[in-house]
Amino acid sequence: MYKLDQNQTPLFDALMEYVNRETIPFHVPGHKKGYGIDEEYRNFIGENPFKIDVTVFKLVDSLHHPTGPIKKAQELAADAYGCDASFFSIHGTSGAIQAMIMSVVSDGDKIIIPRNVHKSVTAGIILSGAVPVYMQPELDKTVGIAHGVSPKTVEETLKNNPDAKAVLIINPTYYGVSTDIKKISEIVHSYDIPLIVDEAHGPHLGFNEKLPMSAIEAGADICAQSTHKIIGALTQCSLLQVNSKRVDKQRVQQMLNLMQTTSPSYILMASLDCARRQIALHGKELLDKTIDLCNYARREINKIPGFYCFGEEILGGAGAYAFDPTKITITCRDLGITGYDLDMILSNKYHIQMELSDLYNVLAVGSFGDTEENIEKMLEALREISLEYYGKGNRKSDFIDIPAIPEQIQKPREAFNSVKTSIALVDSIGMISGEFLLAYPPGIPVLCPGEKITKEIVDYIERLKSAGLYVQGTEDPKVEYIKIVKPEDAVYISVE
Ligand SMILES: Cc1ncc(COP(=O)(O)O)c(C=O)c1O
């Protein structure tokens, strides 16, 4: 099914050649194959990583202007993922997302995005000078999380903004829930604009039929994937995939060159090269094993009093179309403790570290690296925690419906660059916010920089606080004060 021989690892091979030649290094980095490095650090890490920690030269190629092994390695990645072009990012998916946004929109262009984007999307919008038009994601009150945006929301937002230059969606969510991305892709393409996807949590999707459809399979034009999060590349390694005539690949390369260091780590890039080989050749069976383990964990967790771990039964509503079983969301509302408490108990008492926690849940990320033994240890810990807490606390209250998206007065870039001053939240009605304000759960901004603060929002924040729910984002941790754009310094740019 692949056009190229996926057994190849051209970048890793070039580095092995450099090592086998016993090259004498008069190049940076200055540790020179580890001879000049701190002894304790070297003793811990071992010698091999230093031998391939090199810089840009002909044998190992250049990430900014690839013509040799990096070019070949990227072509192999494109072949494995079934797309036109693949770019290595060693600035994580954050860097890839910023480059992706700047490739498709520029100053003043409208881009349609979900309200609950990762901060790298906000950064991309600030850097590009684009104007965001927000879509509200679908919310699930039982587990207190946001799903994806529905096709209907995309359709309506496009109808109201036919001049938008691109649509960005997050798919799947951190919790492994996918929207009907194929339908969304058709809707977006009926306007002949690109669908760009934050697929941070989906670099494994195209490699097992039990997983939701990948962005590229669904017809997305460009997507960014955290290879380091789910499949075997080192931290910071991501892939930016392009499969479209609507996206200029030269511009993508230029934007990545703007965002990325001129001294990219070859240790990281070689891990991307090898992770691609691993998923291309062995992804199916590795994922089968991972899915079986995670489904086993889910079944067992659901037998423990006080815990709930959702599976496919969560699907059917808007924004929840397909489910990635490798995500294990453990809801502890009925145990009477918060997800934050559970996270701390697991970490401090059992030395089990979860990926994230929120008011109702902790999230365990499943991957090729999991073992039956580790899954059993997690289950054993959860059983003990249940015995200790079940029946003693109160179920945490439902989250409160979030207010309407307020009026956008300034573009995110203008708000970011404006002079700001701090005032009491109660006195801020009618002012322009200089900060984010997010409600947890469901982790969605009620205010973004550049938006008008309304009475409805201020009242909502007070209700959240008195219900014991969380609100975050302001520099003031108690959210009694908020930074506003100084009225005399505000630049009001009309956002059409
Ligand atoms: C939805 C989403 N997008 C983007 C990112 C950024 O990815 P990275 O950490 O690889 O920069 C994250 C990180 O958690 C994320 O959850």
The ligand as an SDF file (V2000), in Angstrom:
LIG
                    3D

 16 16  0  0  0  0  0  0  0  0999 V2000
   -5.1580   20.1640   21.3220 C   0  0  0  0  0  0  0  0  0  0  0  0
   -3.6980   20.4650   21.4080 C   0  0  0  0  0  0  0  0  0  0  0  0
   -3.1050   21.1200   20.4050 N   0  0  0  0  0  0  0  0  0  0  0  0
   -1.7960   21.4240   20.4160 C   0  0  0  0  0  0  0  0  0  0  0  0
   -0.9980   21.0620   21.4720 C   0  0  0  0  0  0  0  0  0  0  0  0
    0.4600   21.4250   21.4480 C   0  0  0  0  0  0  0  0  0  0  0  0
    1.2590   20.2920   21.2720 O   0  0  0  0  0  0  0  0  0  0  0  0
    2.8020   20.2760   21.6570 P   0  0  0  0  0  0  0  0  0  0  0  0
    2.8580   20.0590   23.1410 O   0  0  0  0  0  0  0  0  0  0  0  0
    3.3510   19.1400   20.8640 O   0  0  0  0  0  0  0  0  0  0  0  0
    3.4080   21.5760   21.2730 O   0  0  0  0  0  0  0  0  0  0  0  0
   -1.5610   20.3760   22.5600 C   0  0  0  0  0  0  0  0  0  0  0  0
   -0.7480   19.9960   23.7050 C   0  0  0  0  0  0  0  0  0  0  0  0
   -1.1710   19.4000   24.6550 O   0  0  0  0  0  0  0  0  0  0  0  0
   -2.9470   20.0800   22.5210 C   0  0  0  0  0  0  0  0  0  0  0  0
   -3.5490   19.4320   23.5250 O   0  0  0  0  0  0  0  0  0  0  0  0
  1  2  1  0
  2  3  1  0
  2 15  2  0
  3  4  2  0
  4  5  1  0
  5  6  1  0
  5 12  2  0
  6  7  1  0
  7  8  1  0
  8  9  2  0
  8 10  1  0
  8 11  1  0
 12 13  1  0
 12 15  1  0
 13 14  2  0
 15 16  1  0
M  END
$$$$
